[in-house]
């Protein structure tokens, strides 16, 4: 798979403060790439460099096989966390203006706006002023002007901020559909459930340094602990616990269930899941057997805490 974006040893400093410490990233074409990190990690500085709002002190950025140039801005859509619509302008004239800044003709811009206004069911907003809209309504307009020029790379910084659950789900579906049509996505958010649901690659930046990068499944494999949640009904709990603790590391745990079973977290070490399952089925009725795959949130907290 070729890459839509390559960031090579980018350094960015503001006086004595280092925002990015020779950070390198690779965003594959067609991916939804989660850019993660605590506040102040350097994510916004990196996004601004990609959008050519600021320049790196050293290092380089490659966009679609070419060194990043001013003309590449027409192939990038950027939805910043701090939105930037002109509050006193009417929705329609503002959208046309911003579309033409991205290189669309007025006719093509109108065509794309008709499509998106219809798709998001906002046809009646054309002559409204931004200041007359709710925050969620204004967010929809901001999303439209970000994507209507059909960017190759879509950079989204907290895209669901300000949306109720229904509209957040609507925008999520549109992002996924754009990705299916070939748009690569960089997705920066603190909502880890959205990363789990949408991203196939992730990177974690902390204190100006990249700590993690790779396919989401590969990252999870690296952090897996070979632990299983187990629920079991048994007439001989004391005997069951003795047999399990002779072979495995065991701790009490809790999970939602409709049964009144014993709930355990069991770490297998070098043993196979079938060995544990065989022991359990000999000692009682297994009601729950699930590997504890680390979540993005677990990985985020563990990695940041360790560093």
ROLUM-532164 format. One record per residue (C-alpha): z, x, y; chain; residue number from 0. Coordinates in Angstrom, 3 decimals. Each point is the difference from the previous one (the first is absolute). Layout:
% residues N
<site pz="Z" px="X" py="Y" unit="A" pos="NUM"/>
...
% end
This chain:
% residues 307
<site pz="0.000" px="0.000" py="0.000" unit="A" pos="0"/>
<site pz="-0.959" px="1.458" py="3.399" unit="A" pos="1"/>
<site pz="2.404" px="-0.180" py="2.929" unit="A" pos="2"/>
<site pz="-0.215" px="-2.014" py="3.206" unit="A" pos="3"/>
<site pz="2.586" px="2.237" py="1.670" unit="A" pos="4"/>
<site pz="1.361" px="3.509" py="-0.512" unit="A" pos="5"/>
<site pz="2.838" px="1.357" py="2.107" unit="A" pos="6"/>
<site pz="0.270" px="3.770" py="-0.384" unit="A" pos="7"/>
<site pz="3.166" px="1.819" py="1.113" unit="A" pos="8"/>
<site pz="0.401" px="-1.976" py="3.214" unit="A" pos="9"/>
<site pz="2.683" px="1.294" py="2.336" unit="A" pos="10"/>
<site pz="1.190" px="-2.007" py="3.007" unit="A" pos="11"/>
<site pz="2.790" px="1.068" py="2.321" unit="A" pos="12"/>
<site pz="1.489" px="-1.515" py="3.140" unit="A" pos="13"/>
<site pz="1.807" px="2.861" py="1.709" unit="A" pos="14"/>
<site pz="2.587" px="1.277" py="-2.463" unit="A" pos="15"/>
<site pz="-0.327" px="-3.073" py="-2.212" unit="A" pos="16"/>
<site pz="-2.329" px="0.131" py="-3.017" unit="A" pos="17"/>
<site pz="-1.441" px="-3.443" py="-0.758" unit="A" pos="18"/>
<site pz="-2.298" px="1.160" py="-2.829" unit="A" pos="19"/>
<site pz="0.575" px="3.224" py="-1.875" unit="A" pos="20"/>
<site pz="-3.377" px="1.009" py="-1.467" unit="A" pos="21"/>
<site pz="-0.418" px="-3.347" py="-1.750" unit="A" pos="22"/>
<site pz="-2.905" px="-0.459" py="-2.426" unit="A" pos="23"/>
<site pz="-1.105" px="-3.384" py="-1.388" unit="A" pos="24"/>
<site pz="-3.002" px="-1.311" py="-1.911" unit="A" pos="25"/>
<site pz="-1.004" px="-3.683" py="0.260" unit="A" pos="26"/>
<site pz="-2.555" px="-0.983" py="-2.690" unit="A" pos="27"/>
<site pz="-2.833" px="-2.337" py="0.912" unit="A" pos="28"/>
<site pz="0.746" px="-3.582" py="-0.967" unit="A" pos="29"/>
<site pz="3.753" px="0.537" py="-0.240" unit="A" pos="30"/>
<site pz="2.906" px="-1.832" py="1.588" unit="A" pos="31"/>
<site pz="2.143" px="2.952" py="0.958" unit="A" pos="32"/>
<site pz="3.661" px="-0.518" py="0.851" unit="A" pos="33"/>
<site pz="1.236" px="2.376" py="2.708" unit="A" pos="34"/>
<site pz="3.778" px="-0.096" py="-0.261" unit="A" pos="35"/>
<site pz="2.929" px="1.640" py="1.714" unit="A" pos="36"/>
<site pz="3.158" px="-0.727" py="2.016" unit="A" pos="37"/>
<site pz="-0.151" px="-0.495" py="3.751" unit="A" pos="38"/>
<site pz="-0.835" px="3.298" py="1.680" unit="A" pos="39"/>
<site pz="-1.543" px="1.504" py="-3.118" unit="A" pos="40"/>
<site pz="-3.356" px="0.723" py="1.671" unit="A" pos="41"/>
<site pz="-2.108" px="-2.945" py="-1.174" unit="A" pos="42"/>
<site pz="-0.895" px="-1.225" py="3.491" unit="A" pos="43"/>
<site pz="-0.930" px="3.515" py="1.133" unit="A" pos="44"/>
<site pz="-2.361" px="0.310" py="-2.958" unit="A" pos="45"/>
<site pz="-1.560" px="-3.411" py="0.647" unit="A" pos="46"/>
<site pz="-0.571" px="0.883" py="3.665" unit="A" pos="47"/>
<site pz="-1.756" px="3.216" py="-1.027" unit="A" pos="48"/>
<site pz="-2.274" px="-1.870" py="-2.416" unit="A" pos="49"/>
<site pz="-0.860" px="-2.423" py="2.815" unit="A" pos="50"/>
<site pz="-0.544" px="2.940" py="2.400" unit="A" pos="51"/>
<site pz="2.618" px="-1.306" py="2.400" unit="A" pos="52"/>
<site pz="1.546" px="3.469" py="-0.216" unit="A" pos="53"/>
<site pz="-1.250" px="3.277" py="-1.475" unit="A" pos="54"/>
<site pz="1.701" px="2.246" py="-2.571" unit="A" pos="55"/>
<site pz="1.270" px="3.403" py="1.080" unit="A" pos="56"/>
<site pz="-1.580" px="1.458" py="-3.135" unit="A" pos="57"/>
<site pz="-1.595" px="-1.168" py="-3.213" unit="A" pos="58"/>
<site pz="-2.935" px="-2.363" py="-0.336" unit="A" pos="59"/>
<site pz="-0.918" px="-3.555" py="-0.974" unit="A" pos="60"/>
<site pz="-3.104" px="-0.828" py="-2.045" unit="A" pos="61"/>
<site pz="-1.359" px="-3.560" py="0.276" unit="A" pos="62"/>
<site pz="-2.493" px="-1.113" py="-2.667" unit="A" pos="63"/>
<site pz="-1.093" px="3.585" py="-0.648" unit="A" pos="64"/>
<site pz="-0.290" px="1.060" py="3.660" unit="A" pos="65"/>
<site pz="2.405" px="1.647" py="2.396" unit="A" pos="66"/>
<site pz="1.593" px="-2.777" py="2.042" unit="A" pos="67"/>
<site pz="-2.058" px="-0.660" py="3.147" unit="A" pos="68"/>
<site pz="0.280" px="-2.503" py="2.900" unit="A" pos="69"/>
<site pz="-2.852" px="-2.140" py="-1.399" unit="A" pos="70"/>
<site pz="1.993" px="-0.651" py="-3.189" unit="A" pos="71"/>
<site pz="2.258" px="-2.402" py="1.902" unit="A" pos="72"/>
<site pz="-2.623" px="-2.737" py="-0.513" unit="A" pos="73"/>
<site pz="0.601" px="0.229" py="-3.760" unit="A" pos="74"/>
<site pz="3.776" px="-0.306" py="0.254" unit="A" pos="75"/>
<site pz="2.065" px="-3.130" py="0.576" unit="A" pos="76"/>
<site pz="3.545" px="0.552" py="1.251" unit="A" pos="77"/>
<site pz="2.724" px="-2.636" py="0.171" unit="A" pos="78"/>
<site pz="2.978" px="1.665" py="1.767" unit="A" pos="79"/>
<site pz="3.574" px="-1.146" py="-0.484" unit="A" pos="80"/>
<site pz="0.273" px="-0.530" py="3.762" unit="A" pos="81"/>
<site pz="-2.814" px="-2.459" py="0.678" unit="A" pos="82"/>
<site pz="-2.189" px="0.426" py="3.074" unit="A" pos="83"/>
<site pz="-1.739" px="-3.209" py="1.043" unit="A" pos="84"/>
<site pz="-0.467" px="-0.923" py="3.668" unit="A" pos="85"/>
<site pz="2.305" px="-2.975" py="0.465" unit="A" pos="86"/>
<site pz="-1.845" px="-1.677" py="2.892" unit="A" pos="87"/>
<site pz="-3.516" px="0.219" py="-1.502" unit="A" pos="88"/>
<site pz="-1.455" px="-2.852" py="-2.006" unit="A" pos="89"/>
<site pz="-0.179" px="0.599" py="-3.741" unit="A" pos="90"/>
<site pz="-3.776" px="-0.289" py="-0.277" unit="A" pos="91"/>
<site pz="-0.950" px="2.263" py="2.900" unit="A" pos="92"/>
<site pz="2.583" px="2.590" py="-1.088" unit="A" pos="93"/>
<site pz="-1.326" px="0.050" py="-3.563" unit="A" pos="94"/>
<site pz="-3.583" px="0.401" py="1.231" unit="A" pos="95"/>
<site pz="1.030" px="2.820" py="2.314" unit="A" pos="96"/>
<site pz="1.868" px="1.911" py="-2.718" unit="A" pos="97"/>
<site pz="-2.800" px="-0.567" py="-2.514" unit="A" pos="98"/>
<site pz="-2.574" px="1.493" py="2.363" unit="A" pos="99"/>
<site pz="2.279" px="3.004" py="0.529" unit="A" pos="100"/>
<site pz="-0.315" px="0.557" py="-3.753" unit="A" pos="101"/>
<site pz="-3.793" px="0.096" py="0.297" unit="A" pos="102"/>
<site pz="-0.959" px="-3.585" py="-0.850" unit="A" pos="103"/>
<site pz="-2.588" px="-1.829" py="2.065" unit="A" pos="104"/>
<site pz="1.164" px="-3.197" py="1.652" unit="A" pos="105"/>
<site pz="-2.055" px="-2.084" py="-2.438" unit="A" pos="106"/>
<site pz="1.371" px="1.817" py="-3.058" unit="A" pos="107"/>
<site pz="3.528" px="-0.183" py="1.386" unit="A" pos="108"/>
<site pz="-0.313" px="-3.758" py="0.504" unit="A" pos="109"/>
<site pz="-1.312" px="-0.380" py="-3.552" unit="A" pos="110"/>
<site pz="2.911" px="1.947" py="-1.480" unit="A" pos="111"/>
<site pz="2.543" px="-1.836" py="2.156" unit="A" pos="112"/>
<site pz="-1.369" px="-3.384" py="-1.086" unit="A" pos="113"/>
<site pz="0.408" px="1.141" py="-3.613" unit="A" pos="114"/>
<site pz="3.598" px="1.198" py="0.429" unit="A" pos="115"/>
<site pz="1.135" px="-2.867" py="2.221" unit="A" pos="116"/>
<site pz="-1.278" px="-2.415" py="-2.638" unit="A" pos="117"/>
<site pz="1.511" px="1.994" py="-2.884" unit="A" pos="118"/>
<site pz="3.451" px="0.146" py="1.609" unit="A" pos="119"/>
<site pz="-0.246" px="-3.582" py="1.313" unit="A" pos="120"/>
<site pz="0.447" px="0.968" py="3.657" unit="A" pos="121"/>
<site pz="-3.212" px="-1.542" py="1.416" unit="A" pos="122"/>
<site pz="1.893" px="-1.819" py="2.768" unit="A" pos="123"/>
<site pz="1.513" px="3.161" py="1.493" unit="A" pos="124"/>
<site pz="-3.138" px="1.367" py="1.721" unit="A" pos="125"/>
<site pz="0.968" px="-1.087" py="3.538" unit="A" pos="126"/>
<site pz="3.752" px="0.504" py="-0.335" unit="A" pos="127"/>
<site pz="1.690" px="2.917" py="1.740" unit="A" pos="128"/>
<site pz="1.922" px="2.463" py="-2.158" unit="A" pos="129"/>
<site pz="3.200" px="-0.835" py="1.880" unit="A" pos="130"/>
<site pz="-0.358" px="-3.619" py="-1.162" unit="A" pos="131"/>
<site pz="0.100" px="1.034" py="-3.666" unit="A" pos="132"/>
<site pz="3.030" px="0.540" py="-2.226" unit="A" pos="133"/>
<site pz="0.611" px="3.505" py="-1.319" unit="A" pos="134"/>
<site pz="-1.474" px="-0.914" py="-3.377" unit="A" pos="135"/>
<site pz="-3.095" px="-1.551" py="1.602" unit="A" pos="136"/>
<site pz="-0.516" px="3.119" py="2.130" unit="A" pos="137"/>
<site pz="0.350" px="2.110" py="-3.148" unit="A" pos="138"/>
<site pz="-2.912" px="-1.862" py="-1.553" unit="A" pos="139"/>
<site pz="-2.170" px="0.790" py="3.014" unit="A" pos="140"/>
<site pz="1.033" px="3.655" py="-0.167" unit="A" pos="141"/>
<site pz="-0.947" px="0.101" py="-3.682" unit="A" pos="142"/>
<site pz="-3.414" px="-1.543" py="0.716" unit="A" pos="143"/>
<site pz="-0.911" px="2.546" py="2.687" unit="A" pos="144"/>
<site pz="1.128" px="2.774" py="-2.364" unit="A" pos="145"/>
<site pz="-2.347" px="-0.961" py="-2.844" unit="A" pos="146"/>
<site pz="-3.011" px="-1.782" py="1.548" unit="A" pos="147"/>
<site pz="-2.093" px="3.192" py="0.316" unit="A" pos="148"/>
<site pz="0.283" px="0.480" py="-3.804" unit="A" pos="149"/>
<site pz="1.764" px="3.379" py="0.054" unit="A" pos="150"/>
<site pz="-0.305" px="2.512" py="-2.814" unit="A" pos="151"/>
<site pz="3.682" px="0.851" py="0.461" unit="A" pos="152"/>
<site pz="2.626" px="-2.558" py="0.996" unit="A" pos="153"/>
<site pz="3.345" px="1.363" py="1.209" unit="A" pos="154"/>
<site pz="2.773" px="-2.583" py="0.031" unit="A" pos="155"/>
<site pz="3.419" px="0.780" py="1.501" unit="A" pos="156"/>
<site pz="2.491" px="-2.710" py="-1.011" unit="A" pos="157"/>
<site pz="-2.775" px="-2.632" py="-0.245" unit="A" pos="158"/>
<site pz="2.330" px="-2.865" py="-1.005" unit="A" pos="159"/>
<site pz="2.376" px="0.379" py="2.937" unit="A" pos="160"/>
<site pz="0.393" px="-3.339" py="1.779" unit="A" pos="161"/>
<site pz="-1.560" px="-2.104" py="-2.764" unit="A" pos="162"/>
<site pz="1.726" px="-2.796" py="-1.871" unit="A" pos="163"/>
<site pz="-0.336" px="0.211" py="-3.837" unit="A" pos="164"/>
<site pz="-3.052" px="-2.299" py="-0.122" unit="A" pos="165"/>
<site pz="-2.011" px="1.969" py="2.568" unit="A" pos="166"/>
<site pz="1.208" px="3.343" py="-1.367" unit="A" pos="167"/>
<site pz="-1.429" px="-1.020" py="-3.349" unit="A" pos="168"/>
<site pz="-3.241" px="-1.106" py="1.689" unit="A" pos="169"/>
<site pz="-0.434" px="3.395" py="1.697" unit="A" pos="170"/>
<site pz="0.917" px="1.797" py="-3.223" unit="A" pos="171"/>
<site pz="-2.789" px="-1.847" py="-1.823" unit="A" pos="172"/>
<site pz="-2.477" px="0.932" py="2.747" unit="A" pos="173"/>
<site pz="0.967" px="3.674" py="-0.240" unit="A" pos="174"/>
<site pz="-0.500" px="-0.053" py="-3.763" unit="A" pos="175"/>
<site pz="-3.373" px="-1.725" py="0.403" unit="A" pos="176"/>
<site pz="-1.144" px="2.588" py="2.563" unit="A" pos="177"/>
<site pz="1.025" px="2.715" py="-2.429" unit="A" pos="178"/>
<site pz="-2.013" px="-1.644" py="-2.781" unit="A" pos="179"/>
<site pz="-3.010" px="0.077" py="2.328" unit="A" pos="180"/>
<site pz="0.361" px="3.772" py="0.411" unit="A" pos="181"/>
<site pz="2.399" px="0.537" py="2.897" unit="A" pos="182"/>
<site pz="2.553" px="2.752" py="-0.598" unit="A" pos="183"/>
<site pz="3.483" px="-0.817" py="1.292" unit="A" pos="184"/>
<site pz="2.924" px="2.091" py="1.247" unit="A" pos="185"/>
<site pz="3.043" px="-2.214" py="-0.063" unit="A" pos="186"/>
<site pz="3.168" px="1.072" py="1.831" unit="A" pos="187"/>
<site pz="2.985" px="-2.272" py="-0.490" unit="A" pos="188"/>
<site pz="3.712" px="-0.227" py="-0.753" unit="A" pos="189"/>
<site pz="-0.615" px="-3.044" py="-2.249" unit="A" pos="190"/>
<site pz="0.118" px="1.654" py="-3.409" unit="A" pos="191"/>
<site pz="-0.865" px="-3.211" py="-1.822" unit="A" pos="192"/>
<site pz="-3.347" px="0.006" py="1.816" unit="A" pos="193"/>
<site pz="-0.615" px="3.597" py="-1.111" unit="A" pos="194"/>
<site pz="0.768" px="-0.957" py="-3.606" unit="A" pos="195"/>
<site pz="-2.381" px="-2.931" py="0.184" unit="A" pos="196"/>
<site pz="-2.922" px="1.541" py="1.882" unit="A" pos="197"/>
<site pz="-0.117" px="3.809" py="-0.142" unit="A" pos="198"/>
<site pz="-1.597" px="2.150" py="-2.684" unit="A" pos="199"/>
<site pz="0.827" px="3.346" py="1.691" unit="A" pos="200"/>
<site pz="3.035" px="1.020" py="2.050" unit="A" pos="201"/>
<site pz="1.288" px="2.912" py="2.070" unit="A" pos="202"/>
<site pz="3.540" px="0.490" py="1.269" unit="A" pos="203"/>
<site pz="0.627" px="1.982" py="3.185" unit="A" pos="204"/>
<site pz="3.550" px="0.966" py="0.947" unit="A" pos="205"/>
<site pz="1.146" px="2.229" py="2.861" unit="A" pos="206"/>
<site pz="-3.603" px="1.002" py="0.797" unit="A" pos="207"/>
<site pz="-0.768" px="1.116" py="-3.578" unit="A" pos="208"/>
<site pz="-1.914" px="-1.655" py="-2.819" unit="A" pos="209"/>
<site pz="2.283" px="-0.422" py="-3.005" unit="A" pos="210"/>
<site pz="-2.079" px="-2.214" py="-2.306" unit="A" pos="211"/>
<site pz="-3.667" px="-0.854" py="-0.402" unit="A" pos="212"/>
<site pz="-2.044" px="-1.471" py="-2.833" unit="A" pos="213"/>
<site pz="-1.020" px="-3.060" py="-1.941" unit="A" pos="214"/>
<site pz="2.845" px="-2.497" py="0.028" unit="A" pos="215"/>
<site pz="0.133" px="-0.212" py="-3.806" unit="A" pos="216"/>
<site pz="0.105" px="3.813" py="-0.308" unit="A" pos="217"/>
<site pz="2.824" px="0.220" py="2.541" unit="A" pos="218"/>
<site pz="1.978" px="-2.622" py="-1.923" unit="A" pos="219"/>
<site pz="-0.521" px="1.891" py="-3.266" unit="A" pos="220"/>
<site pz="1.448" px="3.098" py="1.623" unit="A" pos="221"/>
<site pz="3.137" px="-1.894" py="1.022" unit="A" pos="222"/>
<site pz="0.506" px="-2.062" py="-3.150" unit="A" pos="223"/>
<site pz="3.319" px="0.539" py="-1.795" unit="A" pos="224"/>
<site pz="-0.849" px="-1.434" py="-3.436" unit="A" pos="225"/>
<site pz="2.630" px="-2.692" py="0.528" unit="A" pos="226"/>
<site pz="-0.106" px="-3.589" py="-1.238" unit="A" pos="227"/>
<site pz="1.775" px="-3.189" py="0.983" unit="A" pos="228"/>
<site pz="1.230" px="-1.716" py="-3.119" unit="A" pos="229"/>
<site pz="1.458" px="-3.427" py="-0.612" unit="A" pos="230"/>
<site pz="1.429" px="-0.749" py="-3.451" unit="A" pos="231"/>
<site pz="2.054" px="-2.734" py="-1.645" unit="A" pos="232"/>
<site pz="2.327" px="1.305" py="-2.702" unit="A" pos="233"/>
<site pz="2.925" px="-1.240" py="-2.102" unit="A" pos="234"/>
<site pz="1.384" px="3.525" py="-0.226" unit="A" pos="235"/>
<site pz="-0.040" px="1.431" py="3.507" unit="A" pos="236"/>
<site pz="2.392" px="2.845" py="-0.810" unit="A" pos="237"/>
<site pz="-2.112" px="1.183" py="-2.934" unit="A" pos="238"/>
<site pz="-3.207" px="-0.384" py="2.001" unit="A" pos="239"/>
<site pz="1.318" px="2.109" py="2.877" unit="A" pos="240"/>
<site pz="1.265" px="2.687" py="-2.392" unit="A" pos="241"/>
<site pz="-3.395" px="0.319" py="-1.702" unit="A" pos="242"/>
<site pz="-1.948" px="0.120" py="3.293" unit="A" pos="243"/>
<site pz="2.260" px="2.555" py="1.681" unit="A" pos="244"/>
<site pz="-0.308" px="2.341" py="-2.977" unit="A" pos="245"/>
<site pz="-3.706" px="0.447" py="0.723" unit="A" pos="246"/>
<site pz="-0.617" px="-0.923" py="3.633" unit="A" pos="247"/>
<site pz="1.444" px="0.190" py="3.504" unit="A" pos="248"/>
<site pz="1.216" px="-3.511" py="0.872" unit="A" pos="249"/>
<site pz="1.187" px="-1.741" py="3.172" unit="A" pos="250"/>
<site pz="0.742" px="-3.590" py="0.945" unit="A" pos="251"/>
<site pz="-2.614" px="-1.667" py="2.201" unit="A" pos="252"/>
<site pz="-0.959" px="-3.415" py="1.297" unit="A" pos="253"/>
<site pz="-3.201" px="-2.041" py="0.164" unit="A" pos="254"/>
<site pz="-0.873" px="-3.659" py="0.311" unit="A" pos="255"/>
<site pz="0.160" px="-1.840" py="-3.296" unit="A" pos="256"/>
<site pz="0.575" px="-3.440" py="-1.490" unit="A" pos="257"/>
<site pz="1.997" px="1.449" py="-2.909" unit="A" pos="258"/>
<site pz="3.551" px="1.281" py="-0.273" unit="A" pos="259"/>
<site pz="-1.010" px="3.292" py="-1.567" unit="A" pos="260"/>
<site pz="1.280" px="3.547" py="0.293" unit="A" pos="261"/>
<site pz="-1.986" px="1.720" py="2.779" unit="A" pos="262"/>
<site pz="-0.489" px="3.741" py="-0.294" unit="A" pos="263"/>
<site pz="-2.031" px="2.817" py="1.505" unit="A" pos="264"/>
<site pz="-0.847" px="2.481" py="-2.727" unit="A" pos="265"/>
<site pz="-1.529" px="3.426" py="0.580" unit="A" pos="266"/>
<site pz="-2.011" px="1.186" py="-2.974" unit="A" pos="267"/>
<site pz="-0.209" px="3.713" py="0.721" unit="A" pos="268"/>
<site pz="-2.591" px="1.336" py="-2.457" unit="A" pos="269"/>
<site pz="0.175" px="-3.055" py="-2.283" unit="A" pos="270"/>
<site pz="-2.770" px="-2.595" py="-0.245" unit="A" pos="271"/>
<site pz="0.406" px="-3.643" py="1.110" unit="A" pos="272"/>
<site pz="-0.655" px="-1.148" py="-3.580" unit="A" pos="273"/>
<site pz="3.094" px="1.888" py="-1.200" unit="A" pos="274"/>
<site pz="2.207" px="-1.899" py="2.446" unit="A" pos="275"/>
<site pz="-1.698" px="-3.300" py="-0.722" unit="A" pos="276"/>
<site pz="0.429" px="0.503" py="-3.761" unit="A" pos="277"/>
<site pz="3.735" px="0.631" py="0.437" unit="A" pos="278"/>
<site pz="0.444" px="-3.015" py="2.264" unit="A" pos="279"/>
<site pz="-1.829" px="-2.452" py="-2.267" unit="A" pos="280"/>
<site pz="2.242" px="1.074" py="-2.883" unit="A" pos="281"/>
<site pz="3.142" px="-0.726" py="2.030" unit="A" pos="282"/>
<site pz="-0.859" px="-3.232" py="1.801" unit="A" pos="283"/>
<site pz="-2.564" px="-2.178" py="1.771" unit="A" pos="284"/>
<site pz="-1.934" px="1.842" py="2.705" unit="A" pos="285"/>
<site pz="-0.587" px="-2.283" py="3.009" unit="A" pos="286"/>
<site pz="-1.162" px="2.602" py="2.550" unit="A" pos="287"/>
<site pz="-1.681" px="3.395" py="-0.412" unit="A" pos="288"/>
<site pz="-1.633" px="1.520" py="3.085" unit="A" pos="289"/>
<site pz="-0.712" px="3.555" py="1.147" unit="A" pos="290"/>
<site pz="1.527" px="0.746" py="3.409" unit="A" pos="291"/>
<site pz="-3.100" px="1.284" py="1.780" unit="A" pos="292"/>
<site pz="1.006" px="1.491" py="3.363" unit="A" pos="293"/>
<site pz="-1.082" px="-2.085" py="2.974" unit="A" pos="294"/>
<site pz="-1.550" px="1.496" py="3.131" unit="A" pos="295"/>
<site pz="3.257" px="-0.838" py="1.754" unit="A" pos="296"/>
<site pz="2.002" px="1.942" py="-2.635" unit="A" pos="297"/>
<site pz="-2.328" px="3.002" py="0.325" unit="A" pos="298"/>
<site pz="0.116" px="-0.171" py="3.803" unit="A" pos="299"/>
<site pz="3.807" px="-0.043" py="0.142" unit="A" pos="300"/>
<site pz="0.441" px="2.674" py="-2.674" unit="A" pos="301"/>
<site pz="-2.505" px="2.402" py="1.553" unit="A" pos="302"/>
<site pz="1.250" px="-0.412" py="3.570" unit="A" pos="303"/>
<site pz="3.640" px="0.367" py="-1.124" unit="A" pos="304"/>
<site pz="-0.765" px="3.168" py="-1.963" unit="A" pos="305"/>
<site pz="-1.763" px="1.516" py="2.997" unit="A" pos="306"/>
% end
